[in-house]
Amino acid sequence: MDFNEKSLHARAPRTSSLGAFLAREDVKTKLVTALGAPEDFDALEASDAAFGDDGRALALGTSVSACADGARKGVDEAWGVRLRARGGRRTSEESVEGEDGWSRLRRERRQSFFNASKESTYATHASASKAMTMSSESADALYEATVDGDFRRLHRAETLAREIAEGKKREVVPMRVYRVVEDDFSRATFTSAPASVEREGTTVSDGLRAFGVNMDDVDVVLSQGVRVDPGFDLASAHDVLRGCDNFLHLVVHAKKRDERSQIE
């Protein structure tokens, strides 16, 4: 992580969103004390350090896993994030008294996580009521375990939150598809929608085509750091690789221009 031409290395859990990880109290303390990041700001912006000022800002709600897959870094390679804080204390009605920029970021990321959970619950149950009625104990445990990347606590939290999965399910899986060209994730386009698995044997490739992906242009599909075979069963891929928000995050890398021209 870079801020004001200073750098800091950290291990971010794939389960967390980028913004939620940055707003963690231990990470925030390091950013403030080691890199000189401000205590308060209107907005914290992040971009892929590999593309310098040319890259667009990365959405802080994007999962760390999708960011890493979008940059196509190996498991032993570091992915660089350049941070920039904008503005000072806000005076809008959205502000909460006594809240600094980090607290606001933490609150907004938590809200974003549960909005995504409601969206995925609606997709699979045609109703978001089960996600909206989750107990505060279950919600807090699930979110904190997600941000910390603690799988034992996450397993216990998912057990507590099992009421979300109750009831008749529709034959769909919630998907987020990120299309990346030239390994520049900051310029990726993404689509979020439920994909039908009503037909037995529906594959990852079938799901991607439904999202408008031309499979002839696809180099590799990644999810949670795993290379996904396009012929793999889509429902099984969701069961194994879904994120904590219940979405299957698929990062699709297009073939390089020279590779496409050779095929043509």
Summary of the structure (lengths in Angstrom):
residues: 264
radius of gyration: 19.1
end to end distance: 40.1
largest distance: 60.0
contacts: 796
relative contact order: 0.14
helix: 43%
strand: 20%
